[in-house]
Amino acid sequence: MASKPFRADPALFQRIDLNLFKIFLEISRAGGIGAAARRLNLQQPAVSLALKRLEGHLDTELCIRGPRGVELTPQGRIVAGFAEHLFQQMQALPRAMAEVEGEVEGLLTIRSVSGVVSPELDATLDAMRRRHPRIRLRIDIAPRRIVVEALLKDQAEVCIAFDSAPRADLLYEPLMREYQQLYCGRAHPLFGSCITNPETLAKERFVVTGSDEPDDVRHFRLRYSLGVDPAGEAENLEEAKRMIGVGVGIGFLPTAVAEDTAERDALWPILPQAMLPNYLLYLITRPEAEQTLPTQLFLAEIRRRLAALGGPI
């Protein structure tokens, strides 16, 4: 079906929500409504409604839905290109303003769950140090429930955490996908083994990470009755790793935390790679209108690096 011809509306940007362009841009990047919803951490009906609203504002069809996703119409390709350029310019705006106004001062507090290993985050912090030396960087480590609360209490500008129940009043951007492996210490009888049936581990002593355990890991563990009566518990991953290493029990740890050069001889991965539970870690911030200039500069820098990777998924 041919799309209706576009009729210019000079008052369009006086009444349109720019978030509609952001959602449409993710639809075009992901190639489908459902995939865009997962990337944006939104419900699929909300993404479909945003697409309909944007098409209504523009009075034209932007994409054609099929069994394999969506295909952009010629008008849709133009709008996607416009949205891409628009948000690139928006991300560059804080940096351009900072260059005009001189050195930016302020405090950027990042509150994070423990054990985050991200080269893009490290490179962003290094760039912030070099380009904006008068911005003071602070990183606090805390359990997930406290991490997210920090934003709401103005105790942090950026948070890094997993979250299976995102809040509608905060912004979530995928930072990286984290995998967790089940490990044992060198002295454990399972050291050197590969277990393809986790049910056989139900009677093993177990170390859990308490309220900082991601839902995907907890669901996997309970599916096979692992750690129902744990031998040890620690919300900080370094302490959980310590207990696993000394033999208190077996337990899940992020692979990036456990498999660095220093730990390879002390911790043994028990499960096959294809079986590992995994989940997204998010950059969580307040809405753009409430963000400080240091926060905007940080986000512009890390978004550029993540975009170069093609995203964390």
C-alpha positions in Angstrom: 0.0 0.0 0.0 1.4 3.3 -1.0 2.1 5.9 1.7 0.2 9.1 1.7 2.1 12.2 0.4 3.6 14.2 3.2 2.1 17.7 3.8 4.4 20.2 5.5 3.1 21.5 8.8 5.0 24.6 10.0 3.6 24.1 13.6 4.7 20.5 13.8 7.5 21.0 16.4 5.3 23.1 18.6 3.1 20.1 19.4 5.2 17.0 18.8 7.0 15.0 21.6 10.7 14.5 20.6 10.7 11.2 22.4 8.6 9.9 19.5 11.5 10.4 17.2 13.9 8.7 19.7 11.6 5.6 19.8 11.3 5.5 16.0 15.0 5.8 15.7 15.4 2.6 17.9 12.7 0.9 15.8 14.7 1.6 12.6 18.0 0.5 14.3 16.6 -2.7 15.8 14.5 -3.6 12.8 11.3 -4.4 14.7 8.9 -3.2 17.4 9.7 -6.0 19.9 13.5 -5.6 19.5 13.2 -1.8 20.0 11.1 -2.3 23.1 13.8 -4.6 24.6 16.5 -2.1 23.8 14.5 0.8 25.3 13.3 -1.3 28.3 9.7 -0.5 27.4 6.6 -2.6 26.9 5.9 -3.5 23.2 2.4 -1.8 23.2 4.0 1.5 24.3 6.5 1.4 21.4 3.7 0.6 19.0 1.6 3.5 20.3 4.6 5.9 19.9 5.0 4.8 16.3 1.3 5.4 15.6 1.4 8.8 17.3 4.4 9.9 15.2 2.8 8.6 12.0 -0.3 10.6 13.0 1.7 13.8 13.5 3.4 13.4 10.2 0.2 12.0 8.4 2.2 9.3 6.7 3.2 5.7 7.1 6.8 5.3 8.3 7.2 1.5 8.2 5.5 -1.7 7.0 5.3 -4.5 9.6 5.9 -8.1 8.5 6.7 -11.5 10.0 10.4 -10.7 10.1 10.1 -7.2 11.6 9.6 -3.8 10.0 10.7 -2.3 6.7 10.9 1.5 6.5 9.0 3.3 3.8 10.8 6.0 1.8 9.3 8.6 4.2 10.4 6.4 7.1 14.0 6.3 5.9 14.0 10.1 5.7 12.6 10.5 9.2 15.1 7.9 10.6 17.9 9.9 9.1 16.5 13.1 10.5 16.2 11.5 14.0 19.7 10.2 13.8 21.1 13.6 13.0 18.9 15.3 15.6 20.1 13.1 18.5 23.7 13.3 17.4 23.4 17.1 17.6 21.7 16.9 20.9 24.4 14.7 22.4 27.1 17.1 21.1 25.3 20.2 22.4 26.6 20.0 26.1 30.2 19.7 24.9 29.9 22.6 22.5 28.4 24.8 25.2 31.2 23.8 27.6 33.8 24.8 25.1 32.3 28.2 24.6 31.8 28.9 28.3 35.2 27.6 29.4 36.0 24.9 31.9 33.1 23.0 33.5 33.1 22.6 37.2 31.0 20.4 39.4 30.6 16.9 41.0 29.6 13.8 39.0 28.6 11.0 41.4 28.2 7.6 39.8 26.6 4.9 42.1 27.0 1.4 40.9 26.5 -2.3 41.8 29.8 -4.0 42.6 31.9 -5.8 40.0 31.1 -3.8 36.9 33.9 -4.4 34.3 33.4 -2.1 31.2 36.2 -0.9 29.0 33.8 1.8 27.6 33.1 3.1 31.1 36.9 3.2 31.9 37.7 5.0 28.7 34.9 7.5 29.4 36.2 8.3 32.9 39.6 8.8 31.4 38.3 11.2 28.8 36.4 13.1 31.4 39.6 13.4 33.5 41.5 14.8 30.6 38.9 17.0 29.0 37.2 18.3 32.1 39.7 18.3 34.9 37.6 20.6 37.1 34.8 18.1 37.2 35.2 16.0 40.4 34.4 12.3 39.8 33.0 10.2 42.6 32.1 6.5 42.4 30.1 4.8 45.2 29.5 1.0 45.3 26.2 -0.2 46.9 23.5 -2.9 46.6 21.1 -2.5 43.7 18.2 -1.2 45.7 20.3 1.6 47.2 21.9 2.4 43.8 18.5 3.2 42.2 17.3 5.1 45.3 20.3 7.4 45.1 18.9 9.0 41.9 15.6 9.7 43.5 17.2 11.2 46.6 19.7 13.4 44.5 22.6 11.5 45.9 23.9 10.5 42.5 23.7 11.7 38.9 24.4 8.4 37.1 23.7 4.9 38.3 24.8 1.5 36.9 22.7 -1.5 37.8 20.5 -4.3 36.5 16.8 -3.7 37.0 13.9 -6.1 36.1 11.3 -3.5 37.2 12.4 -0.2 35.6 10.7 3.0 36.9 8.8 5.2 34.4 10.3 8.4 35.9 13.9 7.4 35.1 15.9 6.9 31.9 17.5 3.5 31.2 20.2 2.9 28.6 21.9 -0.5 28.1 25.6 -0.3 29.0 26.6 -4.0 28.6 25.4 -7.6 28.8 26.8 -9.4 31.8 27.1 -13.2 32.1 27.3 -15.2 35.3 29.1 -18.5 35.7 28.9 -21.0 38.5 32.4 -21.3 40.1 34.1 -23.5 42.8 37.4 -23.0 44.5 40.6 -25.0 43.9 40.1 -27.3 46.9 36.5 -28.2 45.9 35.8 -31.7 44.5 34.2 -30.2 41.4 37.4 -28.4 40.4 38.2 -29.4 36.8 34.7 -30.7 36.2 32.0 -29.6 33.6 28.4 -30.2 34.8 25.8 -30.3 32.1 22.9 -31.1 34.4 22.6 -28.5 37.2 20.1 -30.6 39.1 23.0 -32.8 40.2 24.4 -29.8 42.2 21.2 -29.4 44.4 22.9 -30.8 47.5 26.1 -28.7 47.1 26.9 -26.0 49.7 26.2 -22.6 48.0 27.3 -19.0 48.3 24.6 -16.4 47.2 24.7 -12.7 46.7 21.6 -11.8 48.6 19.5 -8.8 47.4 22.2 -8.0 44.8 21.4 -11.3 42.9 20.0 -10.5 39.4 16.6 -12.1 38.7 17.9 -14.1 35.8 20.5 -15.7 38.1 18.0 -16.3 40.9 15.5 -17.9 38.5 18.2 -20.2 37.2 19.3 -21.2 40.7 15.9 -21.9 42.0 14.9 -23.8 38.8 17.5 -26.4 39.8 17.1 -26.0 43.6 20.6 -24.6 44.0 21.4 -22.7 47.2 18.0 -23.0 48.7 19.7 -23.2 52.2 22.9 -21.2 51.5 26.2 -21.8 53.3 27.3 -18.2 52.7 25.9 -14.8 51.6 27.6 -11.6 50.6 26.1 -8.6 48.6 29.6 -7.4 47.6 30.9 -9.6 44.8 34.5 -9.5 46.0 33.4 -11.0 49.3 31.3 -13.6 47.5 34.4 -14.4 45.4 36.5 -14.8 48.6 34.1 -17.3 50.1 33.9 -19.3 46.9 37.7 -19.3 46.6 38.2 -20.6 50.2 35.7 -23.3 49.8 32.6 -22.1 51.7 30.6 -23.2 48.7 30.1 -22.9 45.0 28.4 -19.8 43.7 27.6 -17.5 40.7 29.9 -14.6 39.8 30.0 -12.4 36.7 32.5 -13.9 34.3 34.4 -10.6 33.9 34.9 -10.5 37.7 36.1 -14.0 38.1 38.1 -14.8 35.0 40.8 -12.2 35.1 44.4 -13.4 35.0 44.9 -13.5 38.7 41.8 -15.7 39.4 42.0 -18.3 36.6 43.9 -20.7 38.8 41.8 -20.2 41.9 38.3 -20.4 40.5 36.9 -23.1 38.2 33.9 -22.5 35.9 31.5 -25.4 36.3 28.8 -24.9 33.7 28.9 -24.9 29.8 29.1 -21.4 28.3 25.8 -21.8 26.4 23.9 -22.4 29.7 25.0 -19.2 31.5 22.3 -16.8 32.8 22.8 -13.3 31.5 21.2 -9.8 31.8 21.7 -6.2 30.9 23.4 -3.6 33.1 21.9 -0.2 32.5 23.1 3.4 32.8 20.2 4.9 34.8 19.7 8.7 34.9 17.0 11.3 35.7 15.1 12.8 32.7 17.2 15.0 30.4 15.7 18.2 31.7 16.9 17.4 35.2 20.5 16.4 34.3 23.5 18.5 35.3 26.0 19.6 32.7 28.7 17.1 34.0 26.1 14.4 33.6 25.3 15.4 30.0 29.0 15.5 29.1 29.5 12.0 30.6 26.5 10.6 28.8 27.5 12.1 25.5 31.0 10.6 25.8 29.9 7.1 26.8 27.1 7.0 24.2 29.6 7.8 21.5 31.8 4.9 22.6 28.8 2.5 22.9 27.5 3.5 19.5 30.9 2.7 17.9 30.4 -0.9 19.3 26.9 -1.2 17.8 25.4 -1.4 21.3 25.7 -3.9 24.1 23.3 -6.5 22.9 
